[in-house]
Amino acid sequence: MQQDSSASKYSGKKHVKFSDDALALAEKIMKRYPDKRQKSAILPILHIAQAEFNGWLSVEVMDYVATLLKIQPIEVYEVASFYSMFNLKPVGKCVIEVCRTGPCWLMGAEDIVKFIEKKLGIKEGQTTPDGMFTLKTVECLASCGTAPMMQIGEKYHENLTFEKCENILDDYKNKGEEISHWRKERIKHHTDKHI
Amino acid sequence: MGRQILINDLDKEGVNTLSGYKAIGGYTAIEKALKMKPEEIVEEVKKSGLRGRGGAGFPAGMKWSFIAKPPGVPRYLVCNADESEPGTFKDRFLMEKKPHILIEGMIISSFALGANTSYIYIRGEMMYVFHILEKAIQEAYDAGYLGKNILGSGYDLDLHVHCGGGAYICGEETGLIESLEGKRGNPRIKPPFPAVVGLYGCPTVVNNVETLANVPWIVNNSGDEYAKIGIGKSTGTKLISASGHINKPGVYEIELGVPVEEFIFSDKYCGGIRNGKKLKAVVAGGSSVPILPTELILKTAKGEPRLMSYESLSDGGFQTGTMLGSGGFIVMDEDTSIVKNLWNFTRFYHHESCGQCSPCREGTGWMEKVLHKFIEGHAQTKDIDLLWDIQRKIEGKTICPLGEAAAWPVAAAIRHFRSEFEEYVHQGKNMIDVKHYYRLNNLQEA
């Protein structure tokens, strides 16, 4: 558990609670699994939790997810710390995830990482001082034919060159505040009716 | 040679929607299947010779026939869409372009297995494909292909998509089941196999996306017809994800049996090595399978042309052969450092080891560290033997095949490119590979 000691300060909420949209979605997802197997919904619900609370999971948020699923908090912690998509420390508004594995590496992923590090003035794993960007390297994102590539939010940016990276990052920077709203929009767009 | 049955009609308008998919003959197999007996469908799949497309190549019909049928216990079908093997991107491509072929395949397969609830376990990273699938599933519900009493047959099926959280190990079927139950993706000891004790302790079949996508065609055209496609026991077509230093990377559907040389160099497929470079090596089936140098990937040790088939690629065992695996075909040109590439792969396996078994948890880390010594320029000759020794002590000593997946690339790299390791030892710092820095944007070397 890499919990930041100042975690609660960042989450800014003592009584964590999902928005109505998120709560409705979480309840719908739980019904996809058999009776008393609602724990199965933990991964989808942790994704919702990250979208709801600034892209990362504080202890308070994980405790809240435990109450939703009617399981012990430790069951949430052990899952959240196992899967690489869950951030246990605060992240920037825009998380850049550059694929570093195999084919992307062959096609120059290291150079892309170095270029972004230089452009943003941070190292891999760090967040820019303005809280805008976090740079991460991740393992194969199944986009090897369009390598090198990176993922920002849900979007795949493929066949990267330095110039392309420059434009993409400028674009996100200009959008600024909008980005955090995209995550919430996504929850609203989740309109499947079949349950 | 050259038949295609999965992605031949992607240029037609709207094949990603239900109506577009129906316009190319989609959802006709369901009507036929629901009038058959479930055993008859299993029999057709057995006859087809269809083999698991996730990597192991186990006959799909046989896997289905193992499912236990205790009375009153639900059975599950889970689609493994946790495509994470480096070099493999065919399932993402198929689900994005033609989601309904998977849904139709799942409905028929669930019916054949007697499952009333099925799940598609997709990687969390592919969230945009998750949304595509949810939309497609909703369309299928609205059209009466899912839900209660499908097409008046009395058969009920609920199909759900489930997203993962980022873990390669969840591509292993028991790791996937654990993850779907809401736990860490630690693979289970087998036996019991999932066909007897799987999801929620119930009989479960886990199949790859591409495997299930073949089922509608088999039902429509019969298993015997399917078996006529391909070569020998490698029946049917295979989606190959081609990546690396080639002119035309992408997903290709090949009829099994195409010569490797044709696949790499013909304009129909990869279009040769880019920038006029020479071919150095190929990893033919995703990062886990043994790497082969040019002479062994194009021809077998016996001097016969190597074909894109399960049998031909594994001809010669691991001494001189490899595996078709998941079809992640990674091509490397003459400038590639095999040692650095191996370090990259090994770092991946170290990162993705779930940590249950000591040989894998510790061994992958040791191998990564030793390989790092090579690329930092302070390895000694004895380190080559040390690497060999570590990989031998991982292989076959772990609960799941991640151990082998980490060990095989190391063994093969040493077996076929030992001189390159020695060069790193003798040249030290001078070997630090700079060429790849200049590849991007076609920069010239200084």
Interface residues (C-beta under 8 A of the other chain):
Chain A: R32 P34 R37 K39 S40 A41 I42 L43 P44 L46 H47 L69 I71 E75 E78 V79 F82 Y83 S84 M85 F86 R100 T101 G102 P103 W105 L106 M107 G108 E110 D111 I112 V138 E139 C140 L141 A142 S143 C144 G145 T146 A147 P148 Q151 E154 K155 Y156 T161 F162 E163 H189 H190 D192 K193 H194
Chain B: P74 E83 S84 E85 P86 G87 T88 F89 D91 R92 T117 R123 G124 E125 M126 M127 Y128 H131 E134 K135 I137 Q138 Y141 L146 G147 D158 H160 H162 C163 G164 G165 G166 A167 Y168 S179 L180 E181 G182 K183 R184 G185 Y200 S241 A242 S243 G244 H245 P249 G250 V251 V283 S287 G328 I330 M332 T336 N341 N344 F345 F348 H351 E352 C354 H436 Y437 R439 L440 N441
